[in-house]
């Protein structure tokens, strides 16, 4: 991965390590529908004017079919499912489940006929990453309900396939334009359900309101713009390896901001996750061109 790719990768890993905590705080006082609507409305309000100003809205709408599919798989479905699931699942378990995204992305890429090989080194890196997260967060399945786990599994499918659509069907659509349209559409979809619940947000604590604002500005508008750039820089499979780092960031934020203990699991799991990310994001070596002798031998 290039230096620029690593900068984008690490920046997005930090930003998208925060939503687990923010969503958990918000859904404690606000319904999942309101959380998704507020997040998308804020993000669209920031990105859509810039898209219109740059004259990128109409060109983006020419690709409305794949853009709509991306919207459903990346935002409209997953964000509601994730907010609903976190009403009962712990942030640790949710982060561990979402860490399966790179595997689902590799399978989706294989089914879609992507040319890049999934080498043994990259598979080893993904395996080390999953082991690291398991050590870091622990498999606390006690009391976990089946339906929220299945909801997160659907989130994994959406997160794994949406970047592939961007990479293959939306190569000429600027990231900010695609993000702004997707956010606006999702906000419109949930508006009839969220607007009658505005009293929830009005009566929420300052912590919940700040969580919603941060979700909309930093974790949605800014993060999605960076995510599109990262996809085009390193490819959809490698970009999704950020899901290995996100739970790590979430735990470190808890230690730093909430004074949670720095456990042995964190000390052992964090290096495993980082090593796994390095291996899983390595570029495959190009297949060697056949020699003239080999071509002649095959012709005979």
N, C-alpha and C positions, 0 to 999 in steps of 0.2 A: 504494500500500500504506500502511496506517495505521502510526502510530508503534509501536503494540503489535505489529503484524505484522512490522515491521522488527526489533524486539528479539527476537522469537521466531525469525525467520529467521536472524539473525546468530548467536544462541546455538546453534542447532542446526547451523549450518554449521561452527562451531568444534568442537562435540562430535563430529560425524560426519566431521570431517577426520582424526580420530585412528585409527579402526579399521583403515585400510590398514596403518599402521605396527604396530599391536598384533597384528593377524592375522599379519603377516609374521613377527614375533618368535615368536608362539605356534606356528605350523605348522612352524617350524624344529625343534621338539622334541616336539610333540604332534600327533596325527592330526587331520584336519579334523573327523571325527565327534566327537571329544572336545572340540574347540574349540566347536562349536555346542552340544553338550550343556551344557558348563560355562557358557557365556554365557546360555543360556535358563534353566538351573536357578537361577542366581544372580538373574536378572531376575525369574523367577516367585516366588522366595522373598521378594523385596522387595515386589512389587506385589500378589500374590494375597491376603495377609493384610489389606491395606488395602481391597481390593475386597470381601472377605467382611465386614469390619467396617462398611463403608458400606452393606451390604445391596444391592450392585450386581451380585453374581454371578448370581443367578437371573434378573433382567431381561436381563442380557447373553446368557444361554444360550437365551433365547427366540428370539434371532436366530442360532441356531447354524449354519445353513447358510451365510449370507454371512460369518459370523465364521470358519468353517472355511476357506472359500475365501480370505479375507484371510490367514489363517495360512499356508496353503500358498504363496501368491504372494509374501508379504512376508518369511517366515522359513524355514519348513521346507525349501523348495527353494533359494532364493537364498543363504542363509547357508552351506549346505554346498557349493554350487557355487563361491561366492566363496572360501571357505577352501581348497578343492581347487585352484582355479585359481592362487591366490597361491603355491602350492608351486613353480610354474615361471615365472609371469609376474612382471614387476617391478611395484612399487606404482605407478610412474608410468603405465605402460601400462594397468593395471587402472583407475586413476582416470580416465584419458582415455576408456576404453570406457564406463565407468559414466556419464560426462557426456552420453551419448546419451539418458538417461532422459527429459528434458523433451520431446524430439522424439517418442519413443514414447508418452509421456503425451498429447501433443497429438493424435496419430493415434488413440489409444484413445478420447479424449474426443469426437473427431469422429465415430468409428464409433458411439459410444454416444449421440450426439445432444445433446451439451452445447450450451447456447445461447450461451455466451460466444464471441465471435469471436476468432480468432487473427489479430490485425492485422499489417500489414507491419512496424510498429515492434517488436512482440514477436518476430516472426520474425527481424528484423535483430539484436535483442538476443541471441537464441539463437545466431545465426551468429557474432556477435562473441565470445560466450562460448566457443564451440568453438575458434575460431581462437586465442583467448587461451590456452586450455589446451594446444593443440598447440604454441604458442610456448613456453609455460611448462615443459612436461614433455618435449616432443620425441616424435617418432614412432619409438621404438626397437623396430622389429619384428624386428630381427635375432635369430634363434634362437627366436622365439616359435612355439609349437606351435598347431596349428589347434584341437584339442579344448578347451584352456583358454580360447581366445578365444570359441569357441562357448558355453562354459559361462557366461562373463561376459555374452554376448549374451542368454542365457536369464534371467540376473539382471536385466538391463535391462528385459525384458518383465515380469517379476514386480514390480519396483519401480515400473514405470509404471502398471500396472493395479490394484495393491492399494489405493492411496489413493482411486481412483475408486470402489471398492467401499465404502470407509469413508464417502465423501461422499454416496453415493446410497442405500446399503442399511443403513448403521449410523448414521444421524444422531442417534438417541436413546440410543446406547450410549456411556457415558463412556469417554474414552480410556484411562484406567488400567485399567478393567475389561476392555476389549477386548484391551489389551496383555497383561495378566496371564493371561487365558485362552489367548491365542495362544502365549505363552511356555511355559505349562504343557503344552499339547498337544505342542508341538515337542520339549520335553524328554522327554516320555513316549515319543514316537516314536523318539528316538535313544538312549534309556536302554539298551535291550538290546544295542546295539552299543558304547556308550561305557563302561558299567560294567565290563565285563571288561578295559578298558584303563586302569583307574584308576592302575595302576603307572606309566603314562606321566606323568601329572600329578605323582604323588608323587616321581618321579625327575627332574622338570624343574627348570631353574634358577629362581632367584628372579625373574629378568626375565620368563621365560615365565609363571610363576604370577601375577605382578603384571599382566601383559598380560591374562590371562584374567579376573582380578578387575575390572580397569578396563573391559573389554568388557562384563561382566555388569552392573556397577553404573551406570557413567556412560553408556556408549555404547549400552546396551540399555534398562534400566529407566527411567532419567531421560530419555533421548533419545526413547523411544517416547511417553512421556506428553506431552512437548513437541510431538512431531510431530502427534499427534492434534489438539492445540489449534491448531497452525499450519494444518492442513488446513481446519479449520472457520473459521479467520480469513481466509484468503486463497484457499482453493480448492485442489483437488488438483494442477492443472497448475502453478500459481505456487509451491506449496510444494516441488515437485520441482526447482525451479531451484537449490536448495541443492547439487545435484550439480555445478554449475559452481564453487562455492566450496570444496567439500570437498578436491579435489586441491590447491588453493592453500594451504589450511591445512596439509595434509600436508607440502608442501614447506617451508613456513615453520617448522613444527615440527622438520623435519630440520636446517634452517639453525641454529635456536636451540639445540636439544638435542643434536644429533649433530655440530655444527660443520661442516655441509656448506657448500660455497661458495655465495655469493649471485651467481648467474650473470647474464649479460646476458639470457638467456631469462626469468628470473624478473623482472628489472627491466622488460622489455617486455611480458611476458604478464600480469602481475598487474593492471595498469590495464585491459587489455582485458577480462579476466574480470569485474572489478567494473563496468565500463560495461555489459557484456552483461547482467549480473544486474539492473541498474537498469532497462534497457529491457525485458527479458523479463518483469519483474514488474509492469509498468504495467497498470493497469486499462483495459479497453476502454471507449471513450466510449459512452454509451447511444445506441441508435438513436433519432433524432428522431421524435416522434409526427407522423403525417401531419396536415396542416392541413385545416380544414373545406373549403376550396376544392378541395384535392386529392382528398378523399373524394367530393365532389360530382361532380368531373370523372370520377373512376373509375366512379361510379355511372351516368353518362350513356353 
